[in-house]
Amino acid sequence: AAENDWKNALVLGRLLDHRAAAALPRPLLAWGRSYLAGLALYFGVGGAWAYYAYWVFGDVLFPAPGSTPSRPAVLAQVRVAMAALPLDAALPAAVEAAAEAGLTRAYTRIGPDAGGLLPYWALFAAYMACVEWGVYWAHRGLHDWRAGYDALHAKHHIYNKEHTLSPFAGLAFHPLDGICQAAPYAISLFLIPAHFLTHELLLFATAVWTANIHDALDG
């Protein structure tokens, strides 16, 4: 709880004073923190990536006329992502509440006083193996299950051509689609001991990675 209070103060401190924060439910604070951080990451990373890929180096990376994503396509991706983000931010808030209640196997300390770094790295490897297995099957299921694809995942694959793909497409999901693909990060916390801050940073690292893989560039 103390670590989460620090994160709330770091992100929400200029919007809420101490008394206002103390009067709000903790899951609501966690949701607000996740939502604002998600906004900053989406527009910060996506904007910087698009600026350099399409405007600064666009003539070199995309020499063919019309090969960069159009403004209407990018704006459509932003609208879909903004519609999904409020619900997507509820997942980390729910997981944080479960962790604070002692329902997960998450832990908060690493280093000499907590057994050293070797257990941390061993558990991290086990956690990531569980996450990768879950993400693979969640994503594959959304493709193989036709009803699920049509209802959820098809919205994301509207942007699957080179002239429509952009870093802003990375989070342009139906909200339930995004939660399905992020759920293994949460479910794994109930199965394998994992460092909670590392778990949170992995979610943000995945958001950076997904911006990278939707930029229509190789390498």
Secondary structure, 3 states (H helix, E strand, C coil): CHHHHHHHHHHHCCCCCHHHHHHCCHHHHHHHHHHHHHHHHHHHHHHHHHHHHHHHCHHHHCCCCCCCCCHHHHHHHHHHHHHHHHHHCHHHHHHHHHHHCCCCCEECCCCHHHCCHHHHHHHHHHHHHHHHHHHHHHHHHHHHCHHHHHHCHHHHHHHCCCCCCCHHHCCCCCHHHHHHHHHHHHHHHHCCCEEHHHHHHHHHHHHHHHHHCCCCCCC
